[in-house]
Amino acid sequence: MMSELNAASLLVLALVLAAEFVNGWTDAPNAIATVVSTRVLRPGTALLMATTLNIAGAFSGLAVAQTIGKGFVKAEAIGLPTIAGAMMGIVVWSTLAWWRGLPTSESHGLVAGLTGAAFASAGASALLWEGWKKVLVGLLFSTFLGFGGGLLIMLLIYRLFFRSRPRTVRNTFGKLQILSSAFMAYGHGNNDGQKFIGVFALTLMLGGFQKEFFIPNWVIVVCAITMGLGTAVGGWKIIRTMGLRLTKLEPVQGFCAETSAALTIQLASVFGIPLSTTHTINTAIMGVGATKRLSAVRWGVGREIVIAWILTFPASALIAWTVTKLVIYFWGP
């Protein structure tokens, strides 16, 4: 029986890493999309920087991981099928969106998947609605602070450098954008990188490998490296959508968008709010683009991205609910 339990636990842990890998496809490119699209850094160099700083960010605090691991579902009311269903909801939906080149939010896919799976396995009593309050606050953070911050920082830069030569501005912010991209990558690890770390630790507890919810250092490393590998394999589709299709970016615009997004993410991380880095950087890019003229933003592309964001909640929850029911039927609770 113990060997069967361990085998089941290992299978679910593999699904968590699969979801983290898909997270690398769709969320981790947020940190380097603008710096690659403006040609300030080569993709390989940007990827190495993002992976390294994602790991550093994940080690810098675990407030978000604690929120995900303990703030959405009652651990005593769920089991491994719940985690398996939630992870499948993320993998299936995010892969479909990635195939279309749309940056989805694994933050929202994760909380929706956990909610749908927990509801399928134990009913509404297994849900902790306190966590959803933080998600709603995160939506406000990512939408309004991302867009408004990008717009305001861009206007400030215009004010400070309006007499400077275009070549001087490009050279200056080409260097500064490396710093803002690094800040963004660090912030991504500090917030988004922690989410699947929390689920991994929760699975270790449910599988009997740990007696209580605890996050070992090796879990942080394994999850961060898995996310980096996902970015290396499939991140270019999302980089192209965000950095090339949404609006045309120069280094100064990339700097402003990354700085706005990174500051917003860091603020959310302090309060343990699981923020969508996808929403934050995309709305910041829109805010930066809107300072030139509203038509500078390709709103048709923006509309596709927003539709994908909205559909993430019901799609991930429904897939997770269905998979969990099937797993319980064939495997048992």
Protein Blocks (a to p, Z undefined) as FASTA:
>chain_A
ZZmmmmmmmmmmmmmmmmmmmmmmmmmmmmmmmmmmnomacfklmmmmmmmmmmmmmmno
cklmmmmmmmmbcfklgcfklmmmmmmmmmmmmmmmmmnopacdfklmmmmmmmmmmmmm
nojmlpcfklmmmmmmmmmmmmmmmmmmmmmmmmmmmmmmmmpcfklmmmmmmmmmmmmm
mmmmmmmmmmmmmmmmmmmmmmmmmnopafbdcddfklmmmmmmmmmmmmmmmmmmmmmm
mmmmmpccdfklmmmmmmmmmmmmmmmmmnopacdfklmmmmmmmmmmmmmomklpcfkl
mmmmmmmmmmmmmmmmmmmmmmmmmmmmmnoZZ
